Amino acid sequence: LALFLMMLGLVGSVVPVLPGAILVWFGALAWAIGENFQRLNWPTLIVMGIIAIVATFSEYWLAPLTQKQSGFGWKNVVVAMVGGIVGGILLSEVPIIGTLFGAAVGSVVGVSAFTFWQRRNFRDAMRAGQAYLMGCALSALVEVTASLLMIAIFAWRVFF
């Protein structure tokens, strides 16, 4: 169960539907409970939990940060969320992949359209879409890196 949760968490760190780092942490917790905290103790689980929380919520601080760094405001992030929801609903006819693809496209199109409406500048609209994509990519990178780091900590404590 523990290893299954960790592998599912690793997949979830790339697939936005699953809480990747949190699943890795629950896998480590399941292992620790299964062996009565012999090799994996509470301080290690607390450190891994902090890493999981930072990674899980990275999309909420990286997207606004990249938008702000690129000269766009918090409204773009709100529009991206709304666009993602609308895009996910519109493409929900295609199971799983359609919803994810629709959410991604809806977010980028929403940010770009809002910026174009706000500034009447096509170049700024494209930059806003790129900045949002960069924030999403950085968030995914943070979550994958955190999940791999947690798995490495787990392996180090349990197997070495």
C-alpha positions in Angstrom: 0.0 0.0 0.0 2.8 2.4 0.9 4.7 1.9 -2.3 1.5 2.1 -4.4 0.6 5.4 -2.8 4.1 6.7 -3.4 4.0 5.7 -7.1 0.5 7.2 -7.4 1.8 10.3 -5.8 4.7 10.5 -8.3 2.2 10.3 -11.1 0.0 12.8 -9.4 2.8 15.3 -9.2 2.6 15.6 -13.0 -1.2 15.0 -13.4 -3.0 18.0 -11.9 -6.0 16.0 -10.7 -4.1 14.0 -8.0 -2.4 15.6 -5.0 1.1 14.1 -5.8 3.3 15.1 -2.8 0.5 14.5 -0.3 0.0 10.9 -1.7 3.8 10.3 -1.3 3.5 11.5 2.3 0.6 9.2 3.0 2.6 6.4 1.5 5.4 7.1 3.9 3.0 7.4 6.8 1.4 4.0 5.9 4.9 2.4 5.8 5.8 4.0 9.2 2.5 2.7 10.8 3.1 -0.7 9.3 6.5 -1.1 10.9 5.6 0.8 14.2 7.8 3.8 13.3 11.0 1.7 13.6 12.9 3.3 10.7 10.7 6.1 9.7 10.0 8.3 12.7 7.8 11.4 13.4 10.5 14.0 12.9 11.2 12.6 9.4 7.5 12.5 8.7 7.1 16.1 9.8 9.9 17.2 7.5 8.3 15.3 4.6 4.9 16.8 5.5 6.3 20.3 5.3 7.8 19.5 1.9 4.5 18.1 0.8 2.5 21.1 1.8 4.9 23.6 0.1 4.8 21.5 -3.1 1.1 21.0 -3.0 0.3 24.7 -2.7 3.1 25.8 -5.0 0.6 26.5 -7.8 -1.1 29.0 -5.6 2.0 31.1 -5.0 4.0 30.4 -8.2 1.2 31.4 -10.7 0.6 34.8 -9.1 4.4 35.3 -8.6 5.1 34.7 -12.3 2.1 36.9 -13.3 3.4 39.7 -11.1 7.0 39.3 -12.3 5.7 39.7 -15.9 3.8 42.8 -15.1 0.3 41.4 -14.8 -2.0 41.5 -11.7 -3.9 39.1 -9.5 -7.0 39.4 -11.7 -5.2 37.3 -14.3 -4.9 34.5 -11.9 -8.6 34.7 -11.0 -9.5 34.7 -14.8 -7.2 31.7 -15.3 -9.1 29.8 -12.6 -12.4 30.7 -14.2 -11.1 29.9 -17.7 -9.8 26.6 -16.4 -13.2 25.6 -14.9 -15.1 26.7 -18.1 -12.6 24.9 -20.4 -12.8 21.7 -18.2 -16.6 21.7 -18.4 -16.7 22.4 -22.1 -14.3 19.5 -22.9 -15.6 17.1 -20.2 -17.2 14.9 -22.9 -13.8 13.4 -23.5 -13.1 11.4 -20.3 -10.2 12.6 -18.0 -7.9 13.9 -20.8 -10.6 16.2 -22.2 -11.2 17.8 -18.8 -7.5 18.3 -18.1 -6.8 19.6 -21.6 -9.8 21.8 -21.5 -8.8 23.3 -18.1 -5.3 24.0 -19.4 -6.4 25.6 -22.6 -9.2 27.5 -20.9 -6.8 29.0 -18.4 -4.4 30.2 -21.0 -7.1 31.5 -23.3 -8.8 33.2 -20.4 -5.7 35.0 -19.3 -4.8 36.0 -22.8 -8.3 37.2 -23.7 -8.6 39.1 -20.4 -5.2 40.8 -20.9 -6.1 41.7 -24.5 -9.5 43.1 -23.4 -7.8 45.0 -20.6 -4.8 46.4 -22.5 -5.8 46.1 -26.2 -2.4 44.8 -27.0 -1.9 41.3 -28.6 1.7 41.1 -27.6 0.8 41.7 -23.9 -2.0 39.1 -24.2 0.5 36.5 -25.5 3.0 37.4 -22.7 0.3 36.9 -20.1 -0.5 33.5 -21.4 3.2 32.6 -21.5 3.6 33.9 -17.9 0.7 31.7 -16.7 2.1 28.7 -18.5 5.5 29.4 -16.9 3.9 29.5 -13.5 2.2 26.2 -14.1 5.4 24.6 -15.4 7.4 25.8 -12.4 4.7 24.5 -10.1 4.8 21.1 -11.7 8.6 21.1 -11.5 8.4 22.0 -7.8 5.9 19.2 -7.1 7.9 16.6 -9.1 11.1 17.6 -7.3 9.5 17.6 -3.9 7.9 14.1 -4.5 11.3 12.7 -5.7 13.0 14.3 -2.7 10.4 12.8 -0.3 10.9 9.4 -2.0 14.7 9.7 -1.6 14.3 10.6 2.1 12.0 7.6 2.6 14.4 5.3 0.8 17.4 6.6 2.8 15.6 6.2 6.1 14.0 2.8 5.3 16.6 1.0 3.2 20.0 2.4 4.2 
